[in-house]
Amino acid sequence: MDDIAAGYCCDDMETCLGASSEAALLEHESGLILVNAGRTEQDGEEGSLFLTVQFCPFCGTELQTDEDIDAALEAVE
Ligand SMILES: [Zn+2]
C-alpha cells in the first residue's frame, strides 16, 4: 500500500493527475480524486460537475472510502 501513500496507484493515474486541468481526473485540494463529469448548469450558473471516485478506473485500486470522502468534504466546508 506504499504506492497509494505516495499518491498514485498506477502509471495511468499518475499520468492523468499530472496532465492539464482539462483532464477528466484531478486531485482536489482536499486530497480527494475527482472525475470531471462535464459541464452542468445549476441555479443559472454554468460550471463543471465533479464527482468523487472511490476506485481507480484504470487498475481498480480503492483510492478513498466513503468515510475518507465525507471527512475530506467536511474539512473543506
Ligand atoms: Zn490505478
N, CA, C, O and the ligand as a Tripos MOL2 file, in Angstrom:
@<TRIPOS>MOLECULE
protein
  309   307    78     0     0
PROTEIN
NO_CHARGES

@<TRIPOS>ATOM
      1 N           0.8370   -1.2140    0.0000 N.3       1 MET1
      2 CA          0.0000    0.0000    0.0000 C.3       1 MET1
      3 C           0.8660    1.2570    0.0000 C.2       1 MET1
      4 O           0.3590    2.3730    0.1110 O.2       1 MET1
      5 N           2.1910    1.0580   -0.1270 N.am      2 ASP2
      6 CA          3.0770    2.2120   -0.1490 C.3       2 ASP2
      7 C           2.8160    3.1010   -1.3550 C.2       2 ASP2
      8 O           2.9750    4.3200   -1.2950 O.2       2 ASP2
      9 N           2.4090    2.4660   -2.4560 N.am      3 ASP3
     10 CA          2.1660    3.2240   -3.6750 C.3       3 ASP3
     11 C           1.0510    4.2440   -3.4830 C.2       3 ASP3
     12 O           1.1290    5.3680   -3.9790 O.2       3 ASP3
     13 N           0.0070    3.8360   -2.7530 N.am      4 ILE4
     14 CA         -1.1170    4.7420   -2.5390 C.3       4 ILE4
     15 C          -0.6840    5.9120   -1.6540 C.2       4 ILE4
     16 O          -1.0810    7.0550   -1.8770 O.2       4 ILE4
     17 N           0.1300    5.6070   -0.6530 N.am      5 ALA5
     18 CA          0.6080    6.6630    0.2260 C.3       5 ALA5
     19 C           1.4280    7.6760   -0.5580 C.2       5 ALA5
     20 O           1.4620    8.8600   -0.2240 O.2       5 ALA5
     21 N           2.0870    7.1960   -1.6030 N.am      6 ALA6
     22 CA          2.8970    8.0860   -2.4260 C.3       6 ALA6
     23 C           2.0110    8.9440   -3.3260 C.2       6 ALA6
     24 O           2.4900    9.9090   -3.9220 O.2       6 ALA6
     25 N           0.7440    8.6090   -3.4280 N.am      7 GLY7
     26 CA         -0.1860    9.4490   -4.1620 C.3       7 GLY7
     27 C          -0.8550    8.7620   -5.3260 C.2       7 GLY7
     28 O          -2.0060    9.0630   -5.6440 O.2       7 GLY7
     29 N          -0.1600    7.8470   -5.9670 N.am      8 TYR8
     30 CA         -0.7330    7.2510   -7.1710 C.3       8 TYR8
     31 C          -0.6820    5.7310   -7.1090 C.2       8 TYR8
     32 O           0.2870    5.1400   -6.6340 O.2       8 TYR8
     33 N          -1.7430    5.1210   -7.5970 N.am      9 CYS9
     34 CA         -1.8330    3.6640   -7.5500 C.3       9 CYS9
     35 C          -1.2050    3.0270   -8.7780 C.2       9 CYS9
     36 O          -0.7710    1.8770   -8.7200 O.2       9 CYS9
     37 N          -1.1500    3.7570   -9.8910 N.am     10 CYS10
     38 CA         -0.6210    3.1770  -11.1250 C.3      10 CYS10
     39 C          -0.1600    4.2980  -12.0600 C.2      10 CYS10
     40 O          -0.4610    5.4700  -11.8320 O.2      10 CYS10
     41 N           0.5560    3.9330  -13.0890 N.am     11 ASP11
     42 CA          1.1090    4.9240  -14.0160 C.3      11 ASP11
     43 C           0.0170    5.7260  -14.7190 C.2      11 ASP11
     44 O           0.1640    6.9250  -14.9560 O.2      11 ASP11
     45 N          -1.0950    5.0350  -15.0520 N.am     12 ASP12
     46 CA         -2.1640    5.7390  -15.7600 C.3      12 ASP12
     47 C          -2.7570    6.8480  -14.8960 C.2      12 ASP12
     48 O          -3.0420    7.9440  -15.3780 O.2      12 ASP12
     49 N          -2.9350    6.5460  -13.6200 N.am     13 MET13
     50 CA         -3.4680    7.5690  -12.7120 C.3      13 MET13
     51 C          -2.4920    8.7190  -12.5690 C.2      13 MET13
     52 O          -2.8830    9.8860  -12.5690 O.2      13 MET13
     53 N          -1.2210    8.3800  -12.4470 N.am     14 GLU14
     54 CA         -0.2040    9.4220  -12.3260 C.3      14 GLU14
     55 C          -0.2090   10.3130  -13.5580 C.2      14 GLU14
     56 O          -0.0880   11.5330  -13.4510 O.2      14 GLU14
     57 N          -0.3500    9.6990  -14.7280 N.am     15 THR15
     58 CA         -0.3730   10.4630  -15.9680 C.3      15 THR15
     59 C          -1.5730   11.3980  -15.9920 C.2      15 THR15
     60 O          -1.4570   12.5650  -16.3680 O.2      15 THR15
     61 N          -2.7280   10.8750  -15.5870 N.am     16 CYS16
     62 CA         -3.9550   11.6680  -15.6040 C.3      16 CYS16
     63 C          -3.8500   12.8640  -14.6630 C.2      16 CYS16
     64 O          -4.1820   13.9930  -15.0260 O.2      16 CYS16
     65 N          -3.3790   12.5920  -13.4450 N.am     17 LEU17
     66 CA         -3.3330   13.6530  -12.4410 C.3      17 LEU17
     67 C          -2.2290   14.6470  -12.7470 C.2      17 LEU17
     68 O          -2.2560   15.7810  -12.2670 O.2      17 LEU17
     69 N          -1.2480   14.2210  -13.5530 N.am     18 GLY18
     70 CA         -0.1630   15.1180  -13.8970 C.3      18 GLY18
     71 C          -0.4450   15.9180  -15.1530 C.2      18 GLY18
     72 O           0.3320   16.7880  -15.5470 O.2      18 GLY18
     73 N          -1.5960   15.5990  -15.7850 N.am     19 ALA19
     74 CA         -1.9520   16.2820  -17.0210 C.3      19 ALA19
     75 C          -2.5520   17.6600  -16.7160 C.2      19 ALA19
     76 O          -2.5600   18.1070  -15.5690 O.2      19 ALA19
     77 N          -3.0380   18.3020  -17.7340 N.am     20 SER20
     78 CA         -3.5700   19.6490  -17.5660 C.3      20 SER20
     79 C          -4.8630   19.6230  -16.7790 C.2      20 SER20
     80 O          -5.4030   18.5550  -16.4900 O.2      20 SER20
     81 N          -5.3580   20.7920  -16.4360 N.am     21 SER21
     82 CA         -6.6050   20.9070  -15.6840 C.3      21 SER21
     83 C          -7.7970   20.4770  -16.5230 C.2      21 SER21
     84 O          -8.9170   20.3790  -16.0220 O.2      21 SER21
     85 N          -7.5520   20.2210  -17.8020 N.am     22 GLU22
     86 CA         -8.6170   19.7470  -18.6850 C.3      22 GLU22
     87 C          -8.8150   18.2410  -18.5450 C.2      22 GLU22
     88 O          -9.7730   17.6830  -19.0810 O.2      22 GLU22
     89 N          -7.9140   17.5920  -17.8290 N.am     23 ALA23
     90 CA         -8.0030   16.1420  -17.6850 C.3      23 ALA23
     91 C          -9.2750   15.7460  -16.9740 C.2      23 ALA23
     92 O          -9.8150   16.5060  -16.1700 O.2      23 ALA23
     93 N          -9.7500   14.5540  -17.2740 N.am     24 ALA24
     94 CA        -11.0040   14.0800  -16.6850 C.3      24 ALA24
     95 C         -10.8540   13.8030  -15.1950 C.2      24 ALA24
     96 O         -11.8060   13.9370  -14.4270 O.2      24 ALA24
     97 N          -9.6550   13.4170  -14.8000 N.am     25 LEU25
     98 CA         -9.4150   13.1280  -13.3940 C.3      25 LEU25
     99 C          -8.5020   14.1900  -12.8070 C.2      25 LEU25
    100 O          -7.5620   14.6400  -13.4610 O.2      25 LEU25
    101 N          -8.7770   14.5850  -11.5860 N.am     26 LEU26
    102 CA         -7.9320   15.5790  -10.9510 C.3      26 LEU26
    103 C          -7.9020   15.3600   -9.4540 C.2      26 LEU26
    104 O          -8.7700   14.7040   -8.8780 O.2      26 LEU26
    105 N          -6.8890   15.9220   -8.8480 N.am     27 GLU27
    106 CA         -6.7610   15.8100   -7.4070 C.3      27 GLU27
    107 C          -7.1750   17.1320   -6.7840 C.2      27 GLU27
    108 O          -6.5650   18.1730   -7.0310 O.2      27 GLU27
    109 N          -8.2220   17.0720   -5.9740 N.am     28 HIS28
    110 CA         -8.7270   18.2770   -5.3180 C.3      28 HIS28
    111 C          -7.8010   18.6750   -4.1810 C.2      28 HIS28
    112 O          -7.0310   17.8520   -3.6850 O.2      28 HIS28
    113 N          -7.8730   19.9190   -3.7710 N.am     29 GLU29
    114 CA         -7.0110   20.4030   -2.6950 C.3      29 GLU29
    115 C          -7.2710   19.6510   -1.3890 C.2      29 GLU29
    116 O          -6.4270   19.6340   -0.4930 O.2      29 GLU29
    117 N          -8.4350   19.0370   -1.2940 N.am     30 SER30
    118 CA         -8.7650   18.2480   -0.1070 C.3      30 SER30
    119 C          -8.0510   16.9010   -0.1180 C.2      30 SER30
    120 O          -8.0480   16.1720    0.8740 O.2      30 SER30
    121 N          -7.4400   16.5820   -1.2780 N.am     31 GLY31
    122 CA         -6.7610   15.2990   -1.3980 C.3      31 GLY31
    123 C          -7.6120   14.2480   -2.0830 C.2      31 GLY31
    124 O          -7.1330   13.1570   -2.3910 O.2      31 GLY31
    125 N          -8.8790   14.5750   -2.3220 N.am     32 LEU32
    126 CA         -9.7680   13.6230   -2.9900 C.3      32 LEU32
    127 C          -9.4840   13.5800   -4.4890 C.2      32 LEU32
    128 O          -9.1220   14.5860   -5.1010 O.2      32 LEU32
    129 N          -9.6560   12.4010   -5.0590 N.am     33 ILE33
    130 CA         -9.5660   12.2650   -6.5030 C.3      33 ILE33
    131 C         -10.9680   12.4770   -7.0700 C.2      33 ILE33
    132 O         -11.9160   11.7990   -6.6730 O.2      33 ILE33
    133 N         -11.0900   13.4110   -7.9870 N.am     34 LEU34
    134 CA        -12.3870   13.7370   -8.5770 C.3      34 LEU34
    135 C         -12.3660   13.4480  -10.0710 C.2      34 LEU34
    136 O         -11.3190   13.4990  -10.7160 O.2      34 LEU34
    137 N         -13.5510   13.1400  -10.6090 N.am     35 VAL35
    138 CA        -13.6810   12.9800  -12.0440 C.3      35 VAL35
    139 C         -14.5460   14.1290  -12.5640 C.2      35 VAL35
    140 O         -15.5870   14.4550  -11.9940 O.2      35 VAL35
    141 N         -14.0930   14.7220  -13.6480 N.am     36 ASN36
    142 CA        -14.8490   15.8030  -14.2760 C.3      36 ASN36
    143 C         -15.9350   15.1750  -15.1420 C.2      36 ASN36
    144 O         -15.6490   14.5720  -16.1760 O.2      36 ASN36
    145 N         -17.1840   15.3220  -14.7080 N.am     37 ALA37
    146 CA        -18.2980   14.6790  -15.4120 C.3      37 ALA37
    147 C         -18.8730   15.5740  -16.5030 C.2      37 ALA37
    148 O         -19.8790   15.2320  -17.1250 O.2      37 ALA37
    149 N         -18.2400   16.7140  -16.7340 N.am     38 GLY38
    150 CA        -18.6980   17.5800  -17.8140 C.3      38 GLY38
    151 C         -19.3340   18.8640  -17.2940 C.2      38 GLY38
    152 O         -19.3300   19.1580  -16.0990 O.2      38 GLY38
    153 N         -19.8770   19.6080  -18.2420 N.am     39 ARG39
    154 CA        -20.4660   20.8900  -17.8880 C.3      39 ARG39
    155 C         -21.8560   20.6810  -17.3140 C.2      39 ARG39
    156 O         -22.5880   19.7830  -17.7320 O.2      39 ARG39
    157 N         -22.2060   21.5110  -16.3660 N.am     40 THR40
    158 CA        -23.5370   21.4400  -15.7880 C.3      40 THR40
    159 C         -24.0180   22.8520  -15.4980 C.2      40 THR40
    160 O         -23.2230   23.7830  -15.3650 O.2      40 THR40
    161 N         -25.3260   22.9910  -15.4040 N.am     41 GLU41
    162 CA        -25.8900   24.3000  -15.0780 C.3      41 GLU41
    163 C         -26.7150   24.1710  -13.8120 C.2      41 GLU41
    164 O         -27.6280   23.3490  -13.7240 O.2      41 GLU41
    165 N         -26.3800   24.9880  -12.8480 N.am     42 GLN42
    166 CA        -27.0670   24.9290  -11.5650 C.3      42 GLN42
    167 C         -27.3590   26.3370  -11.1030 C.2      42 GLN42
    168 O         -26.4570   27.1700  -11.0110 O.2      42 GLN42
    169 N         -28.6160   26.6030  -10.8130 N.am     43 ASP43
    170 CA        -29.0300   27.9320  -10.3740 C.3      43 ASP43
    171 C         -28.6070   28.9990  -11.3840 C.2      43 ASP43
    172 O         -28.2330   30.1110  -11.0130 O.2      43 ASP43
    173 N         -28.6730   28.6400  -12.6580 N.am     44 GLY44
    174 CA        -28.3700   29.6070  -13.6940 C.3      44 GLY44
    175 C         -26.9000   29.8150  -13.9480 C.2      44 GLY44
    176 O         -26.5200   30.5810  -14.8330 O.2      44 GLY44
    177 N         -26.0580   29.1290  -13.1690 N.am     45 GLU45
    178 CA        -24.6200   29.2900  -13.3660 C.3      45 GLU45
    179 C         -24.0390   28.0260  -13.9720 C.2      45 GLU45
    180 O         -24.3050   26.9140  -13.5150 O.2      45 GLU45
    181 N         -23.2450   28.2180  -15.0020 N.am     46 GLU46
    182 CA        -22.6450   27.0680  -15.6570 C.3      46 GLU46
    183 C         -21.2960   26.7530  -15.0230 C.2      46 GLU46
    184 O         -20.5180   27.6540  -14.7090 O.2      46 GLU46
    185 N         -21.0370   25.4900  -14.8450 N.am     47 GLY47
    186 CA        -19.7600   25.1010  -14.2630 C.3      47 GLY47
    187 C         -19.4710   23.6580  -14.5650 C.2      47 GLY47
    188 O         -20.2230   22.9960  -15.2800 O.2      47 GLY47
    189 N         -18.3860   23.1740  -14.0190 N.am     48 SER48
    190 CA        -18.0320   21.7800  -14.2290 C.3      48 SER48
    191 C         -18.5750   20.9420  -13.0810 C.2      48 SER48
    192 O         -18.5470   21.3540  -11.9220 O.2      48 SER48
    193 N         -19.0650   19.7670  -13.4240 N.am     49 LEU49
    194 CA        -19.5820   18.8570  -12.4110 C.3      49 LEU49
    195 C         -18.4790   17.8780  -12.0270 C.2      49 LEU49
    196 O         -17.9620   17.1450  -12.8700 O.2      49 LEU49
    197 N         -18.1310   17.8750  -10.7590 N.am     50 PHE50
    198 CA        -17.0820   16.9740  -10.2800 C.3      50 PHE50
    199 C         -17.6820   15.9340   -9.3470 C.2      50 PHE50
    200 O         -18.4490   16.2610   -8.4410 O.2      50 PHE50
    201 N         -17.3290   14.6980   -9.5770 N.am     51 LEU51
    202 CA        -17.7910   13.6110   -8.7280 C.3      51 LEU51
    203 C         -16.5850   12.8930   -8.1360 C.2      51 LEU51
    204 O         -15.5480   12.7620   -8.7860 O.2      51 LEU51
    205 N         -16.7260   12.4380   -6.9200 N.am     52 THR52
    206 CA        -15.6160   11.6940   -6.3180 C.3      52 THR52
    207 C         -15.6020   10.2660   -6.8410 C.2      52 THR52
    208 O         -16.6500    9.6520   -7.0390 O.2      52 THR52
    209 N         -14.4170    9.7580   -7.0560 N.am     53 VAL53
    210 CA        -14.2740    8.3620   -7.4780 C.3      53 VAL53
    211 C         -13.7250    7.5670   -6.2980 C.2      53 VAL53
    212 O         -12.8050    8.0010   -5.6060 O.2      53 VAL53
    213 N         -14.3090    6.4070   -6.0900 N.am     54 GLN54
    214 CA        -13.8800    5.5850   -4.9470 C.3      54 GLN54
    215 C         -12.7980    4.5960   -5.3630 C.2      54 GLN54
    216 O         -11.9270    4.2320   -4.5720 O.2      54 GLN54
    217 N         -12.8730    4.1660   -6.6290 N.am     55 PHE55
    218 CA        -11.9010    3.1860   -7.1190 C.3      55 PHE55
    219 C         -11.2130    3.7330   -8.3570 C.2      55 PHE55
    220 O         -11.8280    4.4460   -9.1500 O.2      55 PHE55
    221 N          -9.9410    3.4040   -8.5260 N.am     56 CYS56
    222 CA         -9.2190    3.8040   -9.7190 C.3      56 CYS56
    223 C          -9.8750    3.1680  -10.9420 C.2      56 CYS56
    224 O         -10.0910    1.9560  -10.9610 O.2      56 CYS56
    225 N         -10.1940    3.9610  -11.9580 N.am     57 PRO57
    226 CA        -10.8070    3.4140  -13.1680 C.3      57 PRO57
    227 C          -9.8350    2.6110  -14.0230 C.2      57 PRO57
    228 O         -10.2480    1.9170  -14.9520 O.2      57 PRO57
    229 N          -8.5520    2.7040  -13.7140 N.am     58 PHE58
    230 CA         -7.5470    2.0030  -14.5250 C.3      58 PHE58
    231 C          -7.1730    0.6510  -13.9310 C.2      58 PHE58
    232 O          -7.1620   -0.3580  -14.6360 O.2      58 PHE58
    233 N          -6.8710    0.6300  -12.6520 N.am     59 CYS59
    234 CA         -6.3720   -0.6090  -12.0510 C.3      59 CYS59
    235 C          -7.2960   -1.1570  -10.9770 C.2      59 CYS59
    236 O          -7.0840   -2.2710  -10.4980 O.2      59 CYS59
    237 N          -8.3170   -0.4000  -10.5850 N.am     60 GLY60
    238 CA         -9.3020   -0.9150   -9.6390 C.3      60 GLY60
    239 C          -8.9200   -0.7840   -8.1800 C.2      60 GLY60
    240 O          -9.6320   -1.2780   -7.3050 O.2      60 GLY60
    241 N          -7.8070   -0.1260   -7.9060 N.am     61 THR61
    242 CA         -7.4040    0.0690   -6.5120 C.3      61 THR61
    243 C          -8.3840    1.0000   -5.8080 C.2      61 THR61
    244 O          -8.8360    1.9910   -6.3820 O.2      61 THR61
    245 N          -8.7050    0.6710   -4.5620 N.am     62 GLU62
    246 CA         -9.5620    1.5650   -3.7950 C.3      62 GLU62
    247 C          -8.7540    2.7860   -3.3980 C.2      62 GLU62
    248 O          -7.7430    2.6790   -2.7050 O.2      62 GLU62
    249 N          -9.2080    3.9430   -3.8430 N.am     63 LEU63
    250 CA         -8.4710    5.1800   -3.6190 C.3      63 LEU63
    251 C          -8.8960    5.8600   -2.3370 C.2      63 LEU63
    252 O          -8.0770    6.4410   -1.6250 O.2      63 LEU63
    253 N         -10.1740    5.7840   -2.0520 N.am     64 GLN64
    254 CA        -10.7180    6.5060   -0.9120 C.3      64 GLN64
    255 C         -12.0600    5.8800   -0.5550 C.2      64 GLN64
    256 O         -12.8380    5.5160   -1.4370 O.2      64 GLN64
    257 N         -12.3230    5.7580    0.7300 N.am     65 THR65
    258 CA        -13.5720    5.1690    1.1970 C.3      65 THR65
    259 C         -14.6210    6.2510    1.3780 C.2      65 THR65
    260 O         -14.3160    7.4420    1.3220 O.2      65 THR65
    261 N         -15.8520    5.8300    1.5930 N.am     66 ASP66
    262 CA        -16.9130    6.7980    1.8610 C.3      66 ASP66
    263 C         -16.5400    7.6860    3.0430 C.2      66 ASP66
    264 O         -16.8130    8.8860    3.0530 O.2      66 ASP66
    265 N         -15.9000    7.0570    4.0550 N.am     67 GLU67
    266 CA        -15.5070    7.8230    5.2410 C.3      67 GLU67
    267 C         -14.4590    8.8660    4.8780 C.2      67 GLU67
    268 O         -14.5090   10.0020    5.3490 O.2      67 GLU67
    269 N         -13.5130    8.4710    4.0380 N.am     68 ASP68
    270 CA        -12.4790    9.4180    3.6010 C.3      68 ASP68
    271 C         -13.1120   10.6050    2.8920 C.2      68 ASP68
    272 O         -12.7420   11.7570    3.1180 O.2      68 ASP68
    273 N         -14.0740   10.2980    2.0300 N.am     69 ILE69
    274 CA        -14.7130   11.3380    1.2310 C.3      69 ILE69
    275 C         -15.5000   12.2890    2.1360 C.2      69 ILE69
    276 O         -15.4040   13.5100    2.0080 O.2      69 ILE69
    277 N         -16.2740   11.7090    3.0450 N.am     70 ASP70
    278 CA        -17.0490   12.5420    3.9610 C.3      70 ASP70
    279 C         -16.1420   13.4440    4.7920 C.2      70 ASP70
    280 O         -16.4150   14.6330    4.9550 O.2      70 ASP70
    281 N         -15.0630   12.8700    5.3140 N.am     71 ALA71
    282 CA        -14.1520   13.6290    6.1510 C.3      71 ALA71
    283 C         -13.5050   14.7630    5.3660 C.2      71 ALA71
    284 O         -13.3800   15.8810    5.8660 O.2      71 ALA71
    285 N         -13.0970   14.4710    4.1380 N.am     72 ALA72
    286 CA        -12.4300   15.4790    3.3250 C.3      72 ALA72
    287 C         -13.3980   16.6080    2.9640 C.2      72 ALA72
    288 O         -13.0220   17.7810    2.9570 O.2      72 ALA72
    289 N         -14.6370   16.2450    2.6670 N.am     73 LEU73
    290 CA        -15.6130   17.2610    2.3080 C.3      73 LEU73
    291 C         -15.9410   18.1450    3.5020 C.2      73 LEU73
    292 O         -16.1270   19.3540    3.3590 O.2      73 LEU73
    293 N         -16.0090   17.5350    4.6780 N.am     74 GLU74
    294 CA        -16.2790   18.3280    5.8850 C.3      74 GLU74
    295 C         -15.1390   19.2820    6.1650 C.2      74 GLU74
    296 O         -15.3590   20.4040    6.6200 O.2      74 GLU74
    297 N         -13.9130   18.8390    5.8930 N.am     75 ALA75
    298 CA        -12.7480   19.6700    6.1450 C.3      75 ALA75
    299 C         -12.7430   20.8890    5.2280 C.2      75 ALA75
    300 O         -12.2250   21.9450    5.5890 O.2      75 ALA75
    301 N         -13.3250   20.7330    4.0370 N.am     76 VAL76
    302 CA        -13.3200   21.8280    3.0770 C.3      76 VAL76
    303 C         -14.4020   22.8480    3.4180 C.2      76 VAL76
    304 O         -14.2070   24.0570    3.2870 O.2      76 VAL76
    305 N         -15.5510   22.3260    3.8610 N.am     77 GLU77
    306 CA        -16.6740   23.2330    4.1190 C.3      77 GLU77
    307 C         -16.5940   23.9830    5.4340 C.2      77 GLU77
    308 O         -17.4860   24.7710    5.7500 O.2      77 GLU77
    309 ZN         -4.7200    2.9020  -10.5720 Zn       78 ZN78
@<TRIPOS>BOND
     1     1     2 1
     2     2     3 1
     3     3     4 2
     4     3     5 am
     5     5     6 1
     6     6     7 1
     7     7     8 2
     8     7     9 am
     9     9    10 1
    10    10    11 1
    11    11    12 2
    12    11    13 am
    13    13    14 1
    14    14    15 1
    15    15    16 2
    16    15    17 am
    17    17    18 1
    18    18    19 1
    19    19    20 2
    20    19    21 am
    21    21    22 1
    22    22    23 1
    23    23    24 2
    24    23    25 am
    25    25    26 1
    26    26    27 1
    27    27    28 2
    28    27    29 am
    29    29    30 1
    30    30    31 1
    31    31    32 2
    32    31    33 am
    33    33    34 1
    34    34    35 1
    35    35    36 2
    36    35    37 am
    37    37    38 1
    38    38    39 1
    39    39    40 2
    40    39    41 am
    41    41    42 1
    42    42    43 1
    43    43    44 2
    44    43    45 am
    45    45    46 1
    46    46    47 1
    47    47    48 2
    48    47    49 am
    49    49    50 1
    50    50    51 1
    51    51    52 2
    52    51    53 am
    53    53    54 1
    54    54    55 1
    55    55    56 2
    56    55    57 am
    57    57    58 1
    58    58    59 1
    59    59    60 2
    60    59    61 am
    61    61    62 1
    62    62    63 1
    63    63    64 2
    64    63    65 am
    65    65    66 1
    66    66    67 1
    67    67    68 2
    68    67    69 am
    69    69    70 1
    70    70    71 1
    71    71    72 2
    72    71    73 am
    73    73    74 1
    74    74    75 1
    75    75    76 2
    76    75    77 am
    77    77    78 1
    78    78    79 1
    79    79    80 2
    80    79    81 am
    81    81    82 1
    82    82    83 1
    83    83    84 2
    84    83    85 am
    85    85    86 1
    86    86    87 1
    87    87    88 2
    88    87    89 am
    89    89    90 1
    90    90    91 1
    91    91    92 2
    92    91    93 am
    93    93    94 1
    94    94    95 1
    95    95    96 2
    96    95    97 am
    97    97    98 1
    98    98    99 1
    99    99   100 2
   100    99   101 am
   101   101   102 1
   102   102   103 1
   103   103   104 2
   104   103   105 am
   105   105   106 1
   106   106   107 1
   107   107   108 2
   108   107   109 am
   109   109   110 1
   110   110   111 1
   111   111   112 2
   112   111   113 am
   113   113   114 1
   114   114   115 1
   115   115   116 2
   116   115   117 am
   117   117   118 1
   118   118   119 1
   119   119   120 2
   120   119   121 am
   121   121   122 1
   122   122   123 1
   123   123   124 2
   124   123   125 am
   125   125   126 1
   126   126   127 1
   127   127   128 2
   128   127   129 am
   129   129   130 1
   130   130   131 1
   131   131   132 2
   132   131   133 am
   133   133   134 1
   134   134   135 1
   135   135   136 2
   136   135   137 am
   137   137   138 1
   138   138   139 1
   139   139   140 2
   140   139   141 am
   141   141   142 1
   142   142   143 1
   143   143   144 2
   144   143   145 am
   145   145   146 1
   146   146   147 1
   147   147   148 2
   148   147   149 am
   149   149   150 1
   150   150   151 1
   151   151   152 2
   152   151   153 am
   153   153   154 1
   154   154   155 1
   155   155   156 2
   156   155   157 am
   157   157   158 1
   158   158   159 1
   159   159   160 2
   160   159   161 am
   161   161   162 1
   162   162   163 1
   163   163   164 2
   164   163   165 am
   165   165   166 1
   166   166   167 1
   167   167   168 2
   168   167   169 am
   169   169   170 1
   170   170   171 1
   171   171   172 2
   172   171   173 am
   173   173   174 1
   174   174   175 1
   175   175   176 2
   176   175   177 am
   177   177   178 1
   178   178   179 1
   179   179   180 2
   180   179   181 am
   181   181   182 1
   182   182   183 1
   183   183   184 2
   184   183   185 am
   185   185   186 1
   186   186   187 1
   187   187   188 2
   188   187   189 am
   189   189   190 1
   190   190   191 1
   191   191   192 2
   192   191   193 am
   193   193   194 1
   194   194   195 1
   195   195   196 2
   196   195   197 am
   197   197   198 1
   198   198   199 1
   199   199   200 2
   200   199   201 am
   201   201   202 1
   202   202   203 1
   203   203   204 2
   204   203   205 am
   205   205   206 1
   206   206   207 1
   207   207   208 2
   208   207   209 am
   209   209   210 1
   210   210   211 1
   211   211   212 2
   212   211   213 am
   213   213   214 1
   214   214   215 1
   215   215   216 2
   216   215   217 am
   217   217   218 1
   218   218   219 1
   219   219   220 2
   220   219   221 am
   221   221   222 1
   222   222   223 1
   223   223   224 2
   224   223   225 am
   225   225   226 1
   226   226   227 1
   227   227   228 2
   228   227   229 am
   229   229   230 1
   230   230   231 1
   231   231   232 2
   232   231   233 am
   233   233   234 1
   234   234   235 1
   235   235   236 2
   236   235   237 am
   237   237   238 1
   238   238   239 1
   239   239   240 2
   240   239   241 am
   241   241   242 1
   242   242   243 1
   243   243   244 2
   244   243   245 am
   245   245   246 1
   246   246   247 1
   247   247   248 2
   248   247   249 am
   249   249   250 1
   250   250   251 1
   251   251   252 2
   252   251   253 am
   253   253   254 1
   254   254   255 1
   255   255   256 2
   256   255   257 am
   257   257   258 1
   258   258   259 1
   259   259   260 2
   260   259   261 am
   261   261   262 1
   262   262   263 1
   263   263   264 2
   264   263   265 am
   265   265   266 1
   266   266   267 1
   267   267   268 2
   268   267   269 am
   269   269   270 1
   270   270   271 1
   271   271   272 2
   272   271   273 am
   273   273   274 1
   274   274   275 1
   275   275   276 2
   276   275   277 am
   277   277   278 1
   278   278   279 1
   279   279   280 2
   280   279   281 am
   281   281   282 1
   282   282   283 1
   283   283   284 2
   284   283   285 am
   285   285   286 1
   286   286   287 1
   287   287   288 2
   288   287   289 am
   289   289   290 1
   290   290   291 1
   291   291   292 2
   292   291   293 am
   293   293   294 1
   294   294   295 1
   295   295   296 2
   296   295   297 am
   297   297   298 1
   298   298   299 1
   299   299   300 2
   300   299   301 am
   301   301   302 1
   302   302   303 1
   303   303   304 2
   304   303   305 am
   305   305   306 1
   306   306   307 1
   307   307   308 2
@<TRIPOS>SUBSTRUCTURE
     1 MET1         2 RESIDUE 1 A MET
     2 ASP2         6 RESIDUE 1 A ASP
     3 ASP3        10 RESIDUE 1 A ASP
     4 ILE4        14 RESIDUE 1 A ILE
     5 ALA5        18 RESIDUE 1 A ALA
     6 ALA6        22 RESIDUE 1 A ALA
     7 GLY7        26 RESIDUE 1 A GLY
     8 TYR8        30 RESIDUE 1 A TYR
     9 CYS9        34 RESIDUE 1 A CYS
    10 CYS10       38 RESIDUE 1 A CYS
    11 ASP11       42 RESIDUE 1 A ASP
    12 ASP12       46 RESIDUE 1 A ASP
    13 MET13       50 RESIDUE 1 A MET
    14 GLU14       54 RESIDUE 1 A GLU
    15 THR15       58 RESIDUE 1 A THR
    16 CYS16       62 RESIDUE 1 A CYS
    17 LEU17       66 RESIDUE 1 A LEU
    18 GLY18       70 RESIDUE 1 A GLY
    19 ALA19       74 RESIDUE 1 A ALA
    20 SER20       78 RESIDUE 1 A SER
    21 SER21       82 RESIDUE 1 A SER
    22 GLU22       86 RESIDUE 1 A GLU
    23 ALA23       90 RESIDUE 1 A ALA
    24 ALA24       94 RESIDUE 1 A ALA
    25 LEU25       98 RESIDUE 1 A LEU
    26 LEU26      102 RESIDUE 1 A LEU
    27 GLU27      106 RESIDUE 1 A GLU
    28 HIS28      110 RESIDUE 1 A HIS
    29 GLU29      114 RESIDUE 1 A GLU
    30 SER30      118 RESIDUE 1 A SER
    31 GLY31      122 RESIDUE 1 A GLY
    32 LEU32      126 RESIDUE 1 A LEU
    33 ILE33      130 RESIDUE 1 A ILE
    34 LEU34      134 RESIDUE 1 A LEU
    35 VAL35      138 RESIDUE 1 A VAL
    36 ASN36      142 RESIDUE 1 A ASN
    37 ALA37      146 RESIDUE 1 A ALA
    38 GLY38      150 RESIDUE 1 A GLY
    39 ARG39      154 RESIDUE 1 A ARG
    40 THR40      158 RESIDUE 1 A THR
    41 GLU41      162 RESIDUE 1 A GLU
    42 GLN42      166 RESIDUE 1 A GLN
    43 ASP43      170 RESIDUE 1 A ASP
    44 GLY44      174 RESIDUE 1 A GLY
    45 GLU45      178 RESIDUE 1 A GLU
    46 GLU46      182 RESIDUE 1 A GLU
    47 GLY47      186 RESIDUE 1 A GLY
    48 SER48      190 RESIDUE 1 A SER
    49 LEU49      194 RESIDUE 1 A LEU
    50 PHE50      198 RESIDUE 1 A PHE
    51 LEU51      202 RESIDUE 1 A LEU
    52 THR52      206 RESIDUE 1 A THR
    53 VAL53      210 RESIDUE 1 A VAL
    54 GLN54      214 RESIDUE 1 A GLN
    55 PHE55      218 RESIDUE 1 A PHE
    56 CYS56      222 RESIDUE 1 A CYS
    57 PRO57      226 RESIDUE 1 A PRO
    58 PHE58      230 RESIDUE 1 A PHE
    59 CYS59      234 RESIDUE 1 A CYS
    60 GLY60      238 RESIDUE 1 A GLY
    61 THR61      242 RESIDUE 1 A THR
    62 GLU62      246 RESIDUE 1 A GLU
    63 LEU63      250 RESIDUE 1 A LEU
    64 GLN64      254 RESIDUE 1 A GLN
    65 THR65      258 RESIDUE 1 A THR
    66 ASP66      262 RESIDUE 1 A ASP
    67 GLU67      266 RESIDUE 1 A GLU
    68 ASP68      270 RESIDUE 1 A ASP
    69 ILE69      274 RESIDUE 1 A ILE
    70 ASP70      278 RESIDUE 1 A ASP
    71 ALA71      282 RESIDUE 1 A ALA
    72 ALA72      286 RESIDUE 1 A ALA
    73 LEU73      290 RESIDUE 1 A LEU
    74 GLU74      294 RESIDUE 1 A GLU
    75 ALA75      298 RESIDUE 1 A ALA
    76 VAL76      302 RESIDUE 1 A VAL
    77 GLU77      306 RESIDUE 1 A GLU
    78 ZN78       309 GROUP 0 **** ****
